[in-house]
């Protein structure tokens, strides 16, 4: 609900950034079930890599628990998610 609000309100909100944890949207399934699944997968992966690259300093360090280089070289949503997902 908060993510939807922030997406709609955009510049009219106080927060400058937010993240969704345990988002019910399954990126892998979304990219598999579309007739354009390969193009969607590549676009989403490229977008996530761009976001990660733009904010690299926030995500660096072994203490963060994921493989930055592997994520930046990912060729699919599955590869990106595998590199950055942290299971606690």
N, C-alpha and C positions, 0 to 999 in steps of 0.2 A: 504494500500500500504506500509506504514511504517512497519507494523507488518510482512508482507511478506518479505520485504527487510532484516529486522533484523533476521528473522528465517533463511534466506538463507546465509547471510553474517556471522552470529554468532560471532566468536572471532575477526573478522576483522573490527569490528565497535567500536566506542568510547563508546557508552552507555553500561552500565553493566546490566541494567534492563529496561523493558518497560511494559506498560499495554495497552490493547485495551479497549476503552470505547465505548459502544454501538456496539459491534461486531455483524455483521449481521449473524453470524453462530449461529444457534439455537441448543444448546446442548440437550435440552429436546426432540426436534423433531428428532434429529440425533439418540438419544438412543431409541426412540419409533419406528422408521421406519425400523430398521435393523432386520434381522432374529435373530441376536445375541444380541438383545436389552438389555436383563438383564445383560449379561456379560460385554457389553460395558458400560452400566450405572454404574455398580459396579467398573469397572476399572477407568473410568473418575472420579467418586466420590472419590475413594481412592487416586488418584493422586492429586486432588484438596485439599483434607484433608492433604496429606503429605506436599504440598506446604504451606498451611496455618500454619501447625504445625511448619515447619522449619523457618517460618518468623513471628511467633506469636507475638514477641515484636513490630513489625511494626503495627500490627492490633489491639492491645489491647486498652481498654478504652471505656467507654460509649460514649464519644464524637465522636467515629468513626461511630456510627449509626448502628451497626449490632451485632448479637448475636454470639460471638465467640464459646461458649460452644455448642450451638445448631449446628453450622456449623461443629464442630469437631466430633459430634455424628451423622451427617447426613448419611442416608442409600441410598440416591439417589441424582441425579443431582438436581431434583426439591427441595428436602429438603435443600441441600447445598445452592442453589441459593436463596431460600426464606430466609435463615438465613443471607446471606451476601449482598443481593441486597439492594441498597439505591436508592430510588426514590426521585429525587429532582424537 
